Amino acid sequence: MEITDLAAKMDRIFRVGCEPFVIDKGTYRQIVNLGPVLLRFYRAVNELYYLSVRGDFPPWIHEYLDGGKTEQVIDYGRMRRFRSDLPVIIRPDLILTEEGFIVSELDAVPGGFGLLAELSRYYHDAGFDIIGGRDGIIEHFKAAVQDISESADPGLAIVVSDESMDYFPEMEWISEALSASGLKTWAVKPDAVWFQEDGLYLKTGQMPERINVVYRFFELFDLKNIPKIDLILYAVRKQLVRITPPLKSYLEEKLLFALVHHPALRDYLVQTLEPEGFQTLAAVMPQTWIMDPRPLPPHAVIPDLYLGTKPVTDWRQLKQATQRQRELVIKISGFSELAWGSRGVCIGHDVSGDVWAEAVERALRSFPEHPYVLQKFHKGKRVIATYYDGPSKTPKPMQGRVRLCPYYLVHHGRTHLAGILATICPLDKKLIHGMTDAIMVPTRVEQE
């Protein structure tokens, strides 16, 4: 496929880059080394949640993570038979800054891996040596599914909810690519699933096909709107089918970042992540606070949060922050339709004082059912990328800021960097995410 054909195919979805995005070798090594640390972090949080529920750690940990969840979601998250289950795809959102990169999000139910798999084939075949190679996503996703199914020939259903239907074309593409690689895969809506007493099936032809693994491309807050979800959950509970990402809402909360910086949890995290791993996470995860409106004792302060030189003792002090002091971001933590796609986000210094004050008040009113977090803002550095402009049929340069999305596939107890999707947005865009004005390309390492 020529670049003109690719640009025509992706027209009105995003801009097609003329070449992969380039990162230096030092940044590449940092990203490679981040994968195992994030896997250990998921394991540590998973265990910390159980320890809190059991009473070996303070109850506020699981109370924060369970806030607003239904009884059904909490019950599935605590089932002992799934205690060690973790996501098979780990995708952090990395913002390149002048000082390096920071992790702005950690997505346990990510989209984009099908798109990256398709783009990787195009740019590889065009002669570029990209990170992950031509089929990194396909090969490692296949290995991850075989690993969790404990079968060399499992059937995989990528189940996509109506809310996530914008991603259905990429899930269809990757299901076809996985099938061509030897892994029976189908991208389906939930109502296509058929339940029998021994498991889940799909009617794909004359004979029903057994589903061994469900890749869950639906959010846990949306369960009540998903057809046949009770049958799917029953099969999961009876261990007739494996599901990934696991049904653990507490692994999908942005407030996990606040745990990294919480003084009371430092010793536990240093021990479980090891000192180097803890230092890595503390350096790349921005300072984060859970916006809990309950009053503090008179002698207490919110750790490490200041307005100028004045420590913050009440969240409503933030309403009076100057624009310079508002280099902060308010985000809903999770379990909400506002928790993905850059919705539910307010960047303090980019809005008026009145809008900021209302965002603070809305976050405090939403607690504890929908907790919000406050994060320090880190500005992305300027980069230049070139895209193919369809109307003029010529390459055009664009200045922008970039988000890197590494896809770490987990199998046999290890992370494997299968590729990195770069999203470059114009400088006038406040948030970096997929959009028609963005360039989206795979990533390669700077050559000698």
Secondary structure, 3 states (H helix, E strand, C coil): CCHHHHHHHCCCCCEEECCCEEECHHHHHHHHHHHHHHHHHHHHHHHHHHHHHHCCCCCHHHHHHHCCCCHHHHHHHHCHHHCCCCCCEEEEEEEEECCEEEEEEEECCCCCHHHHHHHHHHHHHCCCCECCCCCHHHHHHHHHHHHHHCCCCCEEEEEECHHHHHHHHHHHHHHHHHHHCCCEEEEECHHHEEEECCEEEEECCCCEEEECEEEEECCHHHHHHCCCHHHHHHHHHCCCCEEECCCCHHHHCCCHHHHHCCHHHHHHHHHHHHHHHHHHHHHHCCCEEECCCCCCCCCCCCCCCEECCEECCCHHHHHHCCCCCCCEEEEECCCCCCCCCCCCEEEHHHCCHHHHHHHHHHHHHHCCCCCEEEEECCCCCCEEEEEEECCCCEEEEEEEEEEEEEEEEEECCEEEEEEEEEEEEECCCCCCCCCCCCEEEEEEECCC
